Amino acid sequence: MSSYSFDPSQAYAKQLDEQDELSAFRNEFYLQPGSIYLDGNSLGLLSKRAEKTLLESLEDWKTQGIDGWMQGNHPWFYLSERLGELSAPLVGAKPEEVIVTGSTTTNLHQLAATFYQPEGKRTKILADELNFPSDIYALQSQLRLRGYDPEEHLVRVKSRDGRMIEEDDIIAAMTEEIALVILPTVLYRSGQLLDIERLTAEAHARGIMIGFDGCHSVGAVPHAFSKWGVDFAYWCNYKYLNSGPGGVGGLYVNEQHFGRLPGLAGWFGSRKDKQFDMEHRFTPSEHAGAYQIGTPHVLSMAPLLGSLEMFHEASLAKLRAKSLLITKYLMDLVEHELAGMGFTIGNPREDQRRGGHVCLEHEDAARICKALKENGVVPDFRAPNVVRLAPVALYTTYNDVWEAVMRLKTIMVEKQYEKFENKRGVVA
Ligand SMILES: *Cc1c(COP(=O)(O)O)cnc(C)c1O
């Protein structure tokens, strides 16, 4: 929108909602009355369309039994490939470069098993010290499996301020000892969006493979993985893509790597027409499908079909534009309403350097999150001191953001958080 000029009134929030081209999509989601959901980057909400495609797959099971694999509403045998084609535009890939399979962590295991090829002096993996723990655990175990000590062979780029990772520091760490670089597209805590194109070019200039974890960008930020030459990527579909708890993940492999034998092979990686020949000689798919392992979790994929339809209708360009504006509005409101209350905005301010969420730091973050929940606002706490807020373009309104900040202000003024212990819950 061209005419944004911050104004703290509720009337202005409502005006922004009236000008929102995507506002109709909100009606497609199950929102709880009175509750403001700002956690769509942890678990996206259920939409009616996702529910419909899930129920259609259940119906196929009910009425067709085994024939659901080839017949029915969404033939299960081709569902991973179909969803790969539909997801490809969200990551800027060719349809055959994407497959919906596994989970973020298992896909990283698969891709590291495939693309980590230590040779001569190049034996190390480069990651960063702010990455999500599961990615680090996976890389540590991949190193151990090859007989390397992760203490020495997993290099983690340091953050200068505990929030961001500087691209210059990453590039400086791309030495002749590095075989593979694994980085997040968007850092899960601070929301920093890395310069994927630049990092890919710099890695390749040094003969290093590079892969990205897209959990916090896919569905919120446009990508051009193929054009940038990114070697591979993997991501969750249950965050911004709203496919449901434990929804099956996504994986991209650049077509120049097609034919590379999967590090972890299984029969669903077979060429479709060969799979049921039941030969002990593996004939891998010529596409990204080769990196599947076992039978897909059909009921955890089916919701994605309905969900992706909305992304195509809305268009990623419009989703990104709204996401940037609504997060900017949230930051402006926080600065205006919560000044002097101990909050620091921990995400980058420049549009090209931030993902889809706002990172609010506060020393009482854990109990502020508890007080927010008690007041009908759903945030995410991330240790040690972050209140993570994600206004999601498809279903969050500007008025939601206004209302959430007002409730937060009341919590701070009345010190409502003091009745809670400043400690996270089991699931934060
Ligand atoms: C959410 C998230 C994960 C979760 O991985 P799962 O295998 O789906 O449990 C991993 N990495 C990052 C960066 C995440 O944000």
The ligand as a Tripos MOL2 file, in Angstrom:
@<TRIPOS>MOLECULE
LIG
   15    15     1     0     0
SMALL
NO_CHARGES

@<TRIPOS>ATOM
      1 C1         10.1870  -25.5800   13.1380 C.3       1 LIG1
      2 C2         11.5880  -25.8300   12.7760 C.ar      1 LIG1
      3 C3         12.0980  -27.1410   12.7450 C.ar      1 LIG1
      4 C4         11.2430  -28.3080   13.1450 C.3       1 LIG1
      5 O1         11.6170  -29.4910   12.5400 O.3       1 LIG1
      6 P1         10.6450  -30.7530   12.5370 P.3       1 LIG1
      7 O2         11.4440  -31.8250   11.9600 O.co2     1 LIG1
      8 O3          9.4290  -30.3970   11.7360 O.co2     1 LIG1
      9 O4         10.2500  -31.0140   13.9570 O.co2     1 LIG1
     10 C5         13.4170  -27.3020   12.3390 C.ar      1 LIG1
     11 N1         14.1910  -26.2560   11.9970 N.ar      1 LIG1
     12 C6         13.7180  -24.9820   12.0400 C.ar      1 LIG1
     13 C7         14.6070  -23.8480   11.6430 C.3       1 LIG1
     14 C8         12.4180  -24.7320   12.4430 C.ar      1 LIG1
     15 O5         11.9660  -23.4890   12.4920 O.3       1 LIG1
@<TRIPOS>BOND
     1     1     2 1
     2     2     3 ar
     3     2    14 ar
     4     3     4 1
     5     3    10 ar
     6     4     5 1
     7     5     6 1
     8     6     7 2
     9     6     8 1
    10     6     9 1
    11    10    11 ar
    12    11    12 ar
    13    12    13 1
    14    12    14 ar
    15    14    15 1
@<TRIPOS>SUBSTRUCTURE
     1 LIG1         1 GROUP 0 **** ****
